[in-house]
């Protein structure tokens, strides 16, 4: 008897513009380039003189507008944020047949002996 196992990987989609519109009451946010905080993922948006930074680190989202944090927390537990997040299971990719996978040669390099110059 086979048992159903839940998928190990989920695709998470964020509606950042929707979040910003709900939290600020301002419409017309556009994505722009901005600096990287080097912690999690950074998304930058601008509307007129307002600049917003959204940082996603694991399940935590921090939203700052003009340098002031307006919302922060775990999006899976914050209903205001969760309304703008969609999670769906990732479809499993079909496994390749074993005989179609290239064999390792030359200390782990694949088919290096077939490359010009034997590199």
PETAHU-V489281 format. One record per residue. RES is the residue in one letter. SS is DSSP state (helix for helix, strand for strand, loop for the rest). PSI is psi as a letter, one per 40 degrees, with the letter a starting at -180 (NA if undefined). OMEGA is omega in degrees with one decimal (none if undefined). Layout:
res->[RES & RES]
ss->[SS & SS]
psi->[PSI & PSI]
omega->[OMEGA & OMEGA]
//
This chain:
res->[X & X & X & X & X & X & X & X & X & X & X & X & X & X & X & X & X & X & X & X & X & X & X & X & X & X & X & X & X & X & X & X & X & X & X & X & X & X & X & X & X & X & X & X & X & X & X & X & X & X & X & X & X & X & X & X & X & X & X & X & X & X & X & X & X & X & X & X & X & X & X & X & X & X & X & X & X & X & X & X & X & X & X & X & X & X & X & X & X & X & X & X & X & X & X & X & X & X & X & X & X & X & X & X & X & X & X & X & X & X & X & X & X & X & X & X & X & X & X]
ss->[loop & loop & loop & loop & loop & loop & loop & loop & loop & strand & strand & strand & strand & strand & loop & helix & helix & helix & helix & helix & helix & helix & helix & helix & loop & loop & loop & loop & loop & strand & strand & strand & loop & loop & loop & loop & loop & loop & loop & loop & strand & strand & strand & strand & strand & strand & strand & loop & loop & strand & strand & strand & strand & strand & strand & strand & strand & loop & loop & strand & strand & strand & strand & strand & strand & loop & loop & strand & strand & strand & strand & strand & strand & strand & loop & loop & loop & loop & helix & helix & helix & helix & loop & loop & strand & strand & strand & strand & strand & loop & loop & loop & loop & loop & loop & loop & loop & helix & helix & helix & loop & loop & loop & strand & strand & loop & loop & loop & strand & strand & loop & helix & helix & helix & loop & helix & helix & helix & loop]
psi->[h & i & i & h & h & i & i & e & h & i & h & h & h & h & g & d & d & d & d & d & d & d & d & e & e & h & i & f & h & h & h & i & i & i & i & h & e & f & h & a & h & h & h & h & i & i & h & b & e & h & h & i & h & h & h & h & h & b & e & h & h & h & h & h & h & f & e & h & h & e & h & i & a & h & d & e & e & h & d & d & d & d & e & e & h & h & h & i & i & h & h & h & i & h & i & i & i & d & e & e & h & i & i & h & i & g & f & e & h & h & f & d & e & e & i & h & e & f & NA]
omega->[178.6 & 175.0 & 179.8 & 175.9 & 177.2 & -180.0 & -178.5 & -175.3 & 176.9 & 172.8 & -179.1 & 179.9 & -179.5 & 172.0 & -175.9 & 178.7 & 176.9 & 177.4 & -178.5 & 179.2 & 179.8 & -174.9 & -176.5 & -175.4 & -178.5 & 177.1 & 174.0 & 176.7 & 177.3 & -180.0 & 178.0 & 175.7 & 178.5 & -179.0 & 179.8 & 179.7 & -178.0 & 175.9 & -176.9 & 179.4 & -179.9 & 175.0 & -177.4 & 179.6 & 179.9 & 173.6 & -176.7 & 179.6 & -179.1 & 177.1 & -178.9 & 173.9 & 175.0 & 179.8 & 178.3 & 178.6 & -172.4 & 179.0 & -177.4 & 176.3 & 173.1 & 179.6 & 179.1 & 175.9 & -177.5 & 176.4 & 179.5 & 178.6 & 179.5 & 179.1 & 179.2 & 175.3 & -179.5 & -176.2 & 179.4 & -178.4 & -178.2 & -175.7 & 179.3 & 179.2 & -175.4 & 179.2 & -177.7 & -178.9 & 176.8 & 175.4 & 175.2 & 179.2 & 177.0 & 177.9 & 179.8 & 176.1 & 178.4 & 177.6 & 175.7 & 173.5 & -177.6 & -176.2 & 178.6 & 179.1 & -179.5 & 179.1 & 177.8 & 177.4 & 175.0 & 177.1 & 174.5 & 177.7 & -177.3 & 174.1 & -179.5 & -179.5 & 179.4 & -179.8 & 177.9 & 179.9 & 178.3 & -176.5 & none]
//
